[in-house]
Amino acid sequence: MDAVNIIALSMGAAWASGINLYATIFMLGYMGMTGNIALPDELQMLSNPMVMTAAGFMYCVEFFADKIPGIDSGWDSIHTFIRIPAGAMLAASAVGDVTPAVELSAALLGGSLAAGSHATKAGSRLLINTSPEPVSNWGASIGEDLLVIGGLWAALNHPVLFLIALVFFIVFMIWLLPRLWRLIKALCRRVGSWLGMCEPPPTLPVETLKADAPKVVNKDSG
């Protein structure tokens, strides 16, 4: 593979791992086993039947856990410690037999990208869970699975287009994550105030609100 294909595979695997690690491993392993792609030697283990069976089983578990409001956020919290290091490892392995400096650089970039996509997924799902109906939760979960499959397919078949789309995703992620964090903090504070664990947000007295309100000038007077 040329440099563009290697970069797309490395960053694509890391990005997808932050959203759905098991689907990423299973899809890469399946495509390598069927000869659709030539995996680097360091990723040949993904085509091992034992690895594919384990990834497929865990994907089935995640498929159902990811569609139950509340449980999906707990699942995401646990997988903070799994998706990010796995994304770094896949990114480093995808660059093939290179110098330790290049491999470490790929691991750092891949881990950061996996952390960003994971935080975007987990934060968005936490806010979606505030809705009482489950349809939006199911739609988000299925959409994430399709996004992972489509993104990996694009990374393997149209690497340049994938890398361009990835740049836009990173810009969108940088814009979105601070806003998600503020919304989640406000949500946690509100829930904590309901449970008596923290003080409710301060409210201004009525007199202060009246004093700060803009005064309407009566043109007929004077």
C-alpha positions, -999 to 999 in steps of 0.1 A, spaced: 0 0 0 11 35 -7 14 63 19 -21 76 14 -37 42 18 -16 35 49 -25 68 66 -62 63 57 -62 28 71 -43 38 103 -65 68 111 -97 52 99 -92 22 122 -85 46 151 -115 68 144 -138 38 140 -125 22 172 -136 52 192 -172 46 180 -175 8 178 -143 -11 185 -157 -46 179 -173 -38 146 -140 -23 135 -120 -54 144 -145 -78 129 -148 -58 96 -111 -55 91 -105 -91 100 -133 -102 76 -121 -81 47 -85 -94 53 -97 -130 55 -117 -128 22 -89 -111 3 -107 -77 -1 -77 -59 14 -41 -68 21 -37 -62 58 -2 -52 71 17 -81 88 10 -65 122 -28 -66 116 -29 -102 101 -40 -114 135 -74 -97 130 -82 -124 104 -76 -152 129 -109 -171 135 -105 -168 172 -101 -130 171 -131 -127 147 -153 -149 169 -144 -129 200 -150 -96 181 -183 -108 166 -196 -120 200 -187 -87 217 -203 -68 188 -235 -87 194 -234 -79 231 -228 -42 223 -255 -42 196 -281 -48 223 -265 -29 252 -261 2 230 -298 5 224 -309 5 261 -310 41 275 -287 43 305 -270 10 299 -254 24 267 -238 53 287 -225 28 313 -211 7 285 -194 38 270 -179 47 303 -164 13 307 -151 13 272 -133 46 277 -104 24 290 -107 -1 260 -115 19 229 -88 45 232 -58 23 238 -71 -2 212 -74 26 187 -38 37 194 -27 1 190 -45 -4 157 -32 29 143 4 19 152 0 -16 137 -16 -3 105 15 16 95 34 -17 91 71 -22 96 84 13 102 108 30 126 98 32 163 94 70 159 68 67 131 51 39 150 49 60 182 36 90 162 9 69 147 -1 56 181 -3 91 196 -24 104 167 -46 73 166 -52 74 204 -61 111 203 -85 105 173 -101 75 191 -105 96 222 -121 123 203 -146 101 184 -153 82 216 -160 114 236 -183 127 208 -202 94 207 -205 91 245 -214 127 251 -241 128 224 -256 95 236 -257 109 272 -278 139 260 -300 117 238 -308 96 269 -325 125 285 -353 119 260 -379 94 274 -386 77 241 -362 50 229 -365 56 192 -339 83 190 -315 61 210 -320 32 186 -316 55 156 -283 69 169 -270 34 177 -278 20 142 -265 52 126 -232 48 144 -228 12 132 -235 23 96 -211 52 100 -183 28 111 -189 4 83 -192 31 57 -162 50 70 -139 20 70 -151 11 35 -143 46 23 -109 45 40 -100 13 22 -115 21 -12 -114 59 -14 -86 69 10 -83 105 -3 -120 112 1 -120 96 35 -91 117 47 -109 149 35 -140 138 53 -120 130 84 -106 166 85 -141 180 84 -151 155 112 -122 167 133 -131 204 129 -167 195 137 -156 176 168 -135 205 180 -165 227 177 -189 203 193 -171 188 222 -169 220 244 -206 225 239 -214 189 248 -193 193 279 -212 224 290 -246 207 284 -235 176 303 -222 197 333 -256 216 334 -274 183 332 -254 167 360 -258 197 382 -296 197 377 -298 160 385 -275 165 415 -298 193 428 -328 170 425 -310 143 445 -298 169 471 -261 162 462 -253 198 452 -268 233 453 -292 242 426 -281 269 401 -284 304 417 -315 324 408 -318 361 409 -344 377 432 -375 391 415 -366 427 426 -332 423 409 -348 410 377 -372 439 377 -344 464 383 -323 450 354 -353 448 330 -352 476 304 -375 505 312 -401 515 286 -402 552 280 -437 566 278 -436 590 248 -469 606 258 -456 618 291 -440 651 294 
